[in-house]
Amino acid sequence: RTVPGKTSTTSGPPDRVSDVRVSQHCYGYIQNLVQYMPHGCVSSSSCDTPPRYCVDPGPAVGMIYLHEVLKPIINRIFEEKKYIELDPCKIDLNRCRRISFKGSVSEAEVRESSVGMLQMYLNSIMEAIVNSVSQCPPAMRVVFKQLHKRVEEQFPEAENEDVKYLAISGFFFLRFFAPAILTPKLFHLRDHHADTRTSRTLLLLAKALQSVGNLGLQLGHGKEQWMAPLHPIILCSVASIKDFLDKLIDVDHDSGCDVPQRAVFLPSVTVKEGFLQKYKAEGPQLLKRFAFKKRYFWLSSETLSYAKTSDWQTRTSIPVQCVCAVERVDENAFQLQNVMQVITQDPEGQLDTMYLQCKLMYVCNVPASALQNVNELNQWLSAIRKASIYNERMLPSFHPGATSGKQVDDCLLPNRTEFLAHTGATSLL
């Protein structure tokens, strides 16, 4: 955001100077906040620079909160399938349903009806958001409070009053709610992608919500002047948004620790599924390269299940709460790429290791590339880690090798004492 009154000798466009200073000053708090955003919404070109943002789906700690707030209105939009369009260049009178029984529908009637529907949907979304303070995860609220405090300290001038709100709303609306409205399926709000008509409605609502997140400061300066009919309702919502943000950060610093953590994913949601090559280590024996068997896996917040095929009636299930580590296996362990190990602990404390290899054969009827297999491994690692993030018996460290006889393949590690817990089927420590 551009902040008046702040100058810098940093080279580059003057209107970006304050953006950089805010980002650098609050980078530590932004890092803490990232874990509560939908996974993948944040990417960085390097670890030394403030993060950049893009819409990339995947659930995280705020997923249940997202569902509680947005799912009712998203379902309504999908069910009603209204034809909504504001852009004069895109209005198609042949595609819209008859609005009036008196004759053909005019462009003006389509715009008038569209404005009314968008205002109604936007009002419902805003009402759900501003009334959701108590539903927001406490840890998110604590980070927002810290971010608000640091920005206020950095920019105490009266003319910069909005900056402390923009610092929060930029994350909350532009990077949390807007992407979920734009692509509900990717955030498990719907089972299928929207059709063309509904997708356009969602896009227009996401645009409006972005303007709300900017507190209406950029209204009238863009190319999409046809969005002007929504400007009054956006400007009228600014006061309620600021009041909501004030209530959101009215929380004790210890609240994130006092309140029991909620599950990352909804119990009914299948977070990830697909074929994997599986091998379960049993006893101190040689891990054979060709011992892996192809199985279809499903991951939810409660279980990691697998069967021979996706339509197989009998499944083997592993409670997610028993997972105590999920890590990669060095390819030197047994000369296979894209292998991870899922380590579980039974009630008696016995550790069991299951090795899983991501080995896609085809993607959309095209042979899978090495990069796609790497991406598949990363997605499985991320999904299982998030599902088990609050497990109490997570191992403090692991060994990236595999069981070979009664020893552990060192995987080129210089010092065996570097690991504290062996992740094979038998403990060697």
C-alpha positions in Angstrom: 0.0 0.0 0.0 1.2 3.5 -0.7 1.7 5.4 2.5 2.0 9.2 2.4 4.8 10.9 4.2 7.3 8.1 4.1 10.3 8.5 1.8 13.3 6.3 1.0 16.4 6.3 -1.0 15.6 2.9 -2.3 15.6 2.8 -6.0 12.4 1.8 -7.8 9.0 3.3 -8.3 8.1 5.7 -5.5 4.6 4.2 -5.0 6.2 0.8 -4.1 8.6 2.1 -1.4 6.1 1.9 1.4 5.0 -1.5 0.3 8.6 -2.8 0.7 9.0 -1.1 4.1 5.8 -2.5 5.5 6.6 -6.0 4.2 10.2 -6.0 5.6 9.1 -4.6 8.9 6.4 -7.2 9.4 8.0 -10.1 7.7 8.3 -12.2 10.8 4.6 -11.9 11.5 3.7 -12.6 7.9 5.7 -15.8 8.2 3.6 -16.9 11.2 0.4 -15.9 9.4 1.3 -17.9 6.2 0.5 -21.3 7.9 -3.1 -20.3 8.4 -3.7 -19.3 4.8 -4.9 -21.8 2.3 -1.9 -23.8 1.3 0.0 -22.5 -1.7 -1.5 -19.0 -1.6 1.9 -17.8 -0.6 5.0 -18.3 -2.7 8.4 -16.7 -2.4 11.2 -16.2 -4.9 13.7 -16.6 -2.1 13.8 -17.0 1.6 15.3 -13.5 2.1 12.5 -11.5 0.5 8.9 -10.9 1.6 6.5 -13.4 0.0 4.5 -12.9 -3.2 1.0 -14.2 -3.5 -1.0 -16.2 -6.0 -4.2 -18.1 -6.1 -3.2 -21.8 -5.6 -5.6 -24.1 -3.9 -5.2 -26.4 -0.9 -6.5 -26.4 2.6 -4.8 -25.4 5.8 -5.7 -24.4 9.4 -8.4 -21.9 8.4 -10.3 -24.4 6.2 -13.1 -25.2 8.7 -13.6 -21.4 9.4 -13.7 -20.8 5.6 -16.4 -23.5 5.2 -18.5 -22.1 8.1 -18.5 -18.6 6.6 -18.8 -19.2 2.9 -20.3 -22.6 2.2 -24.0 -21.6 2.7 -23.8 -18.6 0.2 -21.6 -20.6 -2.2 -24.2 -23.4 -2.3 -27.0 -20.9 -2.9 -25.1 -19.3 -5.9 -24.5 -22.7 -7.4 -28.2 -23.7 -7.0 -29.7 -20.5 -8.3 -27.5 -20.4 -11.5 -28.4 -16.8 -12.2 -27.2 -15.1 -15.3 -25.2 -12.1 -14.0 -23.1 -9.7 -16.1 -22.0 -6.1 -15.8 -19.5 -5.8 -18.6 -21.4 -4.3 -21.7 -19.0 -6.1 -24.0 -19.9 -9.5 -22.5 -23.6 -9.3 -22.1 -25.3 -12.0 -24.2 -29.0 -11.5 -24.4 -29.5 -14.9 -25.9 -28.0 -16.7 -22.9 -29.9 -15.0 -20.1 -33.3 -16.2 -19.0 -36.3 -14.0 -19.5 -36.5 -11.4 -16.8 -39.7 -9.8 -18.0 -42.8 -11.4 -19.5 -43.5 -8.2 -21.5 -41.1 -8.9 -24.3 -37.4 -9.4 -25.0 -34.8 -8.5 -22.4 -32.8 -5.4 -23.0 -29.2 -4.8 -22.0 -30.2 -2.3 -19.4 -32.6 -4.8 -17.8 -29.8 -7.4 -17.6 -27.4 -4.9 -15.9 -30.1 -3.8 -13.5 -31.0 -7.4 -12.6 -27.3 -8.3 -12.3 -26.5 -5.4 -10.0 -29.4 -6.4 -7.7 -28.3 -10.0 -7.5 -24.6 -9.1 -6.9 -25.6 -6.7 -4.2 -27.7 -9.4 -2.5 -24.9 -12.0 -2.7 -22.3 -9.5 -1.6 -24.4 -8.4 1.4 -24.8 -12.0 2.4 -21.1 -12.6 2.2 -20.2 -9.5 4.1 -22.8 -10.2 6.8 -21.4 -13.8 7.2 -17.8 -12.4 7.5 -18.4 -9.5 10.0 -20.4 -11.9 12.2 -17.7 -14.5 12.3 -15.3 -13.1 14.9 -15.8 -15.9 17.4 -15.3 -18.5 14.6 -11.9 -17.3 13.5 -9.1 -19.5 14.8 -7.5 -17.8 17.8 -4.0 -18.3 16.4 -4.9 -16.3 13.3 -6.3 -13.5 15.5 -3.2 -13.3 17.6 -1.0 -13.0 14.5 -3.3 -10.3 13.0 -3.1 -8.4 16.3 0.7 -8.5 16.2 0.7 -7.4 12.6 -1.7 -4.5 13.4 0.5 -3.4 16.3 3.7 -3.4 14.3 2.3 -1.5 11.4 0.7 1.1 13.8 4.1 1.5 15.4 5.8 2.0 12.1 3.2 4.4 10.7 1.7 6.4 13.7 0.8 9.4 11.6 -2.9 10.3 11.4 -2.9 10.3 7.6 -1.8 6.7 7.7 -4.8 5.5 9.8 -5.9 3.1 7.2 -2.6 1.3 6.8 -3.0 -0.8 10.0 -6.3 -2.1 8.6 -5.0 -2.6 5.1 -2.2 -4.8 6.5 -4.8 -7.2 7.8 -7.5 -6.9 5.2 -5.0 -7.6 2.5 -4.5 -11.0 3.8 -8.0 -11.7 5.1 -10.0 -10.7 2.1 -7.6 -10.7 -0.9 -5.7 -13.9 0.1 -8.2 -15.9 2.2 -11.8 -15.3 1.2 -11.5 -14.1 -2.4 -9.6 -17.1 -3.8 -12.2 -19.5 -2.1 -15.1 -17.6 -3.7 -13.3 -17.6 -7.1 -12.6 -21.4 -7.1 -14.8 -23.1 -4.5 -13.9 -26.7 -5.6 -10.2 -26.1 -5.0 -11.1 -25.3 -1.3 -13.5 -28.2 -1.0 -16.5 -25.9 -0.9 -18.0 -27.8 -3.8 -17.5 -31.2 -5.3 -17.3 -29.9 -8.9 -16.1 -26.8 -10.7 -18.7 -24.2 -11.5 -20.3 -23.9 -15.0 -19.6 -20.9 -17.1 -22.5 -18.9 -15.8 -21.9 -19.5 -12.2 -18.1 -19.1 -12.6 -18.7 -15.5 -14.0 -20.9 -14.7 -11.0 -18.2 -15.9 -8.6 -15.5 -13.9 -10.5 -17.6 -10.7 -10.2 -18.1 -11.3 -6.5 -14.4 -12.0 -6.0 -13.6 -8.7 -7.7 -16.0 -6.9 -5.4 -14.6 -8.5 -2.3 -11.1 -7.5 -3.4 -12.3 -3.9 -3.4 -13.7 -4.4 0.0 -10.3 -5.7 1.2 -8.7 -2.5 -0.2 -11.3 -0.5 1.9 -12.5 1.0 -1.4 -9.4 3.1 -1.8 -8.8 2.1 -5.4 -12.4 2.4 -6.7 -12.8 4.4 -9.9 -9.1 4.1 -10.8 -9.1 0.9 -12.7 -10.1 -0.1 -16.2 -13.3 -1.9 -15.2 -15.6 1.1 -14.8 -18.6 -1.1 -15.4 -18.1 -2.3 -11.8 -19.2 1.3 -10.7 -22.8 0.2 -9.7 -21.3 -1.8 -6.9 -19.1 1.0 -5.6 -21.8 2.5 -3.2 -22.3 -0.8 -1.4 -18.5 -1.4 -1.2 -17.9 2.1 0.3 -20.8 1.6 2.8 -19.2 -1.6 4.0 -15.9 0.1 4.9 -17.0 1.2 8.4 -18.3 -2.3 9.3 -15.1 -3.9 8.0 -13.0 -1.7 10.2 -15.2 -2.5 13.2 -14.9 -6.2 12.4 -11.1 -6.0 12.2 -11.0 -4.1 15.5 -13.0 -6.9 17.1 -10.9 -9.6 15.4 -7.7 -8.3 17.0 -9.3 -7.9 20.4 -7.7 -11.1 21.7 -5.1 -12.1 24.3 -1.7 -13.2 23.1 -2.2 -16.5 24.9 -5.5 -17.3 23.3 -4.0 -19.4 20.6 -2.5 -21.7 23.3 -5.5 -21.8 25.6 -8.1 -22.9 23.0 -8.0 -26.5 21.8 -6.8 -26.7 18.2 -9.4 -27.5 15.6 -8.8 -30.1 12.9 -7.2 -28.8 9.7 -9.7 -30.5 7.4 -13.4 -31.3 7.6 -14.0 -35.0 8.5 -16.1 -35.6 5.5 -13.6 -34.2 3.0 -11.2 -36.4 1.1 -8.2 -34.3 1.1 -6.1 -36.2 -1.4 -6.4 -39.5 -3.3 -4.7 -41.4 -6.0 -2.4 -44.4 -6.7 0.8 -44.9 -4.8 3.4 -47.6 -4.7 3.3 -49.1 -1.2 5.7 -51.1 1.0 5.3 -51.7 4.7 8.5 -52.6 6.6 8.0 -55.6 8.8 10.9 -56.5 11.0 14.7 -56.2 10.5 14.8 -57.4 6.9 16.2 -56.2 3.6 13.9 -53.7 1.8 13.6 -55.0 -1.7 13.4 -52.7 -4.6 10.6 -54.5 -6.2 8.6 -55.1 -3.0 6.4 -52.1 -3.7 2.8 -52.8 -4.7 0.4 -50.4 -6.4 -2.5 -49.3 -4.1 -5.1 -46.6 -4.3 -4.9 -44.2 -1.3 -7.4 -41.8 0.3 -6.5 -39.2 2.9 -9.1 -37.5 5.2 -8.7 -35.7 8.5 -9.3 -39.0 10.3 -7.8 -41.8 8.2 -5.2 -42.7 5.6 -6.8 -45.6 3.8 -5.8 -47.8 0.8 -7.1 -50.6 -1.3 -6.1 -52.4 -4.5 -8.2 -50.1 -6.7 -10.4 -47.1 -6.2 -13.6 -49.2 -6.4 -12.4 -52.0 -4.2 -14.8 -52.8 -1.4 -12.3 -53.6 1.4 -10.0 -50.9 2.6 -7.1 -50.8 5.1 -7.2 -47.7 7.3 -4.6 -46.0 9.4 -5.9 -43.5 12.0 -4.3 -40.1 11.2 -3.8 -39.6 15.0 -1.3 -42.4 15.0 1.0 -40.7 12.5 4.1 -39.5 14.2 6.3 -38.5 11.2 6.0 -38.0 7.5 9.3 -37.5 5.6 11.1 -38.1 2.3 13.4 -41.1 1.9 16.7 -40.4 0.2 16.8 -42.0 -3.2 20.2 -43.6 -2.3 18.5 -45.7 0.3 17.3 -48.2 -2.3 17.7 -46.5 -5.6 14.2 -45.2 -6.1 13.0 -41.7 -6.6 10.1 -39.8 -5.0 9.7 -42.1 -1.9 8.3 -40.9 1.4 7.9 -42.7 4.7 4.8 -42.5 6.9 5.7 -43.5 10.5 2.9 -44.6 12.9 2.9 -45.6 16.5 0.4 -48.1 18.0 -1.0 -47.9 21.5 1.9 -50.0 22.9 4.4 -47.5 21.5 5.7 -49.6 18.6 6.8 -47.7 15.6 5.8 -48.9 12.1 7.0 -47.6 8.8 5.2 -47.6 5.5 7.2 -46.5 2.4 5.2 -44.8 -0.4 6.5 -44.0 -3.8 4.8 -41.4 -6.1 5.0 -43.0 -9.5 2.4 -41.5 -11.9 2.1 -43.3 -15.2 -0.2 -41.0 -17.0 -1.7 -37.6 -16.4 -4.7 -36.8 -18.7 -3.7 -39.7 -20.9 -0.2 -38.3 -21.3 2.8 -40.0 -19.8 3.7 -38.4 -16.6 6.9 -36.3 -16.4 9.6 -36.5 -13.6 8.4 -33.0 -12.4 4.8 -34.2 -12.1 6.0 -37.1 -9.9 8.0 -34.6 -7.7 4.9 -32.4 -7.4 2.8 -35.4 -6.5 5.2 -36.3 -3.7 5.2 -32.8 -2.4 1.4 -32.7 -2.4 1.1 -35.9 -0.5 3.8 -34.9 2.1 2.1 -31.5 2.6 -1.4 -33.0 2.9 -0.5 -35.7 5.4 1.6 -33.3 7.5 -1.3 -30.9 7.7 -3.7 -33.6 8.6 -1.5 -34.7 11.5 -0.2 -31.3 12.5 -1.8 -31.5 16.0 -0.8 -35.1 16.8 0.8 -35.2 20.3 3.4 -37.8 19.6 5.3 -36.5 16.6 8.9 -37.6 16.5 11.5 -34.8 17.0 13.7 -36.1 14.1 14.0 -38.9 11.6 16.4 -40.9 9.5 15.9 -40.6 5.7 17.2 -44.1 5.0 15.6 -47.6 5.0 16.0 -50.7 7.0 18.6 -53.1 5.6 19.2 -56.1 7.7 19.7 -54.9 11.3 21.3 -51.7 10.1 20.1 -48.5 8.6 21.3 -47.3 5.3 23.3 -44.1 6.1 22.1 -42.4 2.9 25.5 -40.6 2.7 25.1 -39.0 6.1 28.5 -38.3 7.7 27.5 -39.0 11.2 25.0 -41.6 12.5 24.5 -39.7 15.7 22.7 -36.9 13.8 19.4 -38.7 14.1 17.5 -39.3 17.3 14.8 -41.6 16.1 15.0 -44.4 13.6 12.0 -44.6 11.3 12.2 -48.2 10.3 10.1 -51.0 11.8 12.6 -51.6 14.6 14.4 -49.1 16.9 18.1 -49.3 16.7 18.9 -46.6 19.2 
